[in-house]
Amino acid sequence: MNKLLFIPLILFFFGVILLGYGIMIGEVTVGLAVFIPFIISRGFFGFLGITFLFLSMLSLFFIFPKLSWDQYQQNIPSEYEHEGFKSSSERKINGGGVIFLGPIPIVFGSNKKIARYMILASIIILIIMLFYASLLLNE
């Protein structure tokens, strides 16, 4: 594992520790609105914890492109040495996905078969979300 990845990991760890301490002394409140977690801080430890979590995400934002570029630079010579190297026009990549905007799924796929699988996956995920929402409302 690359040493740069330890920076966001350490920041995240300290952020969670500080928020945990803030919860213990009563200056941080944690909750769940629909399915989005939230943190309310009324003190210094909550502020520091949220700051460390934010810096952890921000450092990942800058570290991942650098790691990807380094990996790309290492793999350039080996890709062109293969005899069976195909150009990008000869390769066919299929993929798809589901994006939920609240309870509304947005489904996309590179062909009809994958789009159908994504519709099925979105229905299953929606049923699971509704099941857990009903459990939370009954409590």
C-alpha positions as CSV (number, residue, x, y, z in Angstrom):
1,M,0.0,0.0,0.0
2,N,1.3,3.4,-0.9
3,K,2.5,5.6,2.0
4,L,0.3,8.6,0.7
5,L,-2.8,6.6,1.5
6,F,-2.0,6.7,5.2
7,I,-2.6,10.5,5.3
8,P,-6.4,10.4,4.7
9,L,-6.6,7.2,6.9
10,I,-5.0,8.9,9.9
11,L,-7.0,12.1,9.4
12,F,-10.2,10.0,9.2
13,F,-9.2,8.0,12.3
14,F,-8.5,11.2,14.4
15,G,-11.8,12.7,13.1
16,V,-13.8,9.7,14.3
17,I,-12.0,9.7,17.7
18,L,-12.6,13.4,18.2
19,L,-16.3,13.1,17.2
20,G,-16.6,10.1,19.5
21,Y,-15.2,12.1,22.4
22,G,-17.5,14.9,21.6
23,I,-20.5,12.5,21.7
24,M,-19.3,11.2,25.1
25,I,-19.1,14.7,26.7
26,G,-22.4,15.8,25.0
27,E,-21.3,18.5,22.6
28,V,-21.9,16.4,19.5
29,T,-25.2,15.0,18.3
30,V,-25.5,12.4,15.5
31,G,-28.7,11.5,13.7
32,L,-30.3,10.1,10.6
33,A,-32.7,12.1,8.4
34,V,-34.4,9.7,6.0
35,F,-31.2,7.9,5.0
36,I,-28.7,10.8,5.2
37,P,-26.6,10.9,8.4
38,F,-25.9,14.2,10.0
39,I,-23.7,15.6,12.8
40,I,-24.5,18.6,15.0
41,S,-21.7,20.1,16.9
42,R,-21.8,22.7,19.7
43,G,-18.2,22.6,20.8
44,F,-14.5,22.5,19.9
45,F,-14.1,18.7,19.7
46,G,-17.0,18.4,17.3
47,F,-15.5,21.2,15.1
48,L,-12.1,19.5,15.1
49,G,-13.6,16.1,14.3
50,I,-15.6,17.4,11.4
51,T,-12.5,19.3,10.2
52,F,-10.4,16.2,10.2
53,L,-13.1,14.2,8.3
54,F,-13.3,17.0,5.7
55,L,-9.5,17.1,5.4
56,S,-9.5,13.3,5.0
57,M,-11.9,13.5,2.0
58,L,-10.0,16.5,0.6
59,S,-6.7,14.7,0.8
60,L,-8.2,11.7,-1.0
61,F,-9.4,14.0,-3.7
62,F,-5.8,15.1,-4.4
63,I,-4.0,11.8,-3.7
64,F,-6.0,9.4,-5.9
65,P,-5.2,11.2,-9.2
66,K,-1.5,11.2,-8.3
67,L,-1.6,7.5,-7.5
68,S,-3.5,6.8,-10.7
69,W,-1.1,8.8,-12.8
70,D,1.9,7.0,-11.2
71,Q,0.3,3.7,-12.0
72,Y,-0.4,4.8,-15.5
73,Q,3.2,5.8,-16.1
74,Q,4.4,2.5,-14.9
75,N,2.1,0.5,-17.2
76,I,2.7,2.4,-20.4
77,P,5.7,0.4,-21.7
78,S,4.2,-3.0,-20.9
79,E,1.0,-2.3,-22.7
80,Y,2.7,-1.8,-26.0
81,E,5.0,-4.8,-25.8
82,H,2.1,-7.3,-26.1
83,E,1.6,-8.8,-29.5
84,G,-2.2,-9.0,-29.1
85,F,-2.6,-5.3,-28.3
86,K,-6.0,-4.1,-29.6
87,S,-6.9,-0.5,-30.3
88,S,-9.7,1.1,-28.4
89,S,-12.0,0.8,-31.4
90,E,-11.7,-3.0,-31.4
91,R,-12.5,-3.4,-27.7
92,K,-16.1,-3.6,-26.5
93,I,-16.8,-2.7,-22.9
94,N,-20.3,-3.2,-21.5
95,G,-21.4,-1.5,-18.3
96,G,-24.4,0.0,-16.5
97,G,-25.5,1.5,-13.3
98,V,-28.2,2.9,-11.1
99,I,-28.3,6.3,-9.4
100,F,-30.9,7.0,-6.8
101,L,-32.2,10.5,-6.4
102,G,-34.2,10.0,-3.2
103,P,-36.5,7.1,-4.0
104,I,-36.4,7.6,-7.8
105,P,-33.9,5.3,-9.6
106,I,-32.1,6.5,-12.7
107,V,-31.0,3.5,-14.7
108,F,-28.4,3.4,-17.5
109,G,-26.6,0.7,-19.5
110,S,-24.6,0.2,-22.6
111,N,-27.1,-2.3,-24.0
112,K,-30.6,-3.5,-23.3
113,K,-29.6,-6.6,-21.5
114,I,-27.4,-4.7,-19.0
115,A,-30.1,-2.0,-18.6
116,R,-32.7,-4.8,-17.7
117,Y,-30.3,-6.1,-15.1
118,M,-29.9,-2.6,-13.7
119,I,-33.7,-2.2,-13.5
120,L,-33.9,-5.4,-11.6
121,A,-31.1,-4.3,-9.3
122,S,-32.8,-1.0,-8.7
123,I,-36.1,-2.7,-7.8
124,I,-34.4,-4.9,-5.3
125,I,-32.5,-2.0,-3.7
126,L,-35.8,0.0,-3.6
127,I,-37.6,-2.8,-1.9
128,I,-34.8,-3.1,0.7
129,M,-34.8,0.6,1.3
130,L,-38.6,0.7,1.8
131,F,-38.4,-2.3,4.1
132,Y,-35.9,-0.6,6.4
133,A,-37.8,2.7,6.2
134,S,-40.9,0.9,7.4
135,L,-39.0,-0.7,10.2
136,L,-37.7,2.8,11.3
137,L,-41.2,4.3,11.1
138,N,-42.7,1.5,13.2
139,E,-40.3,2.1,16.1
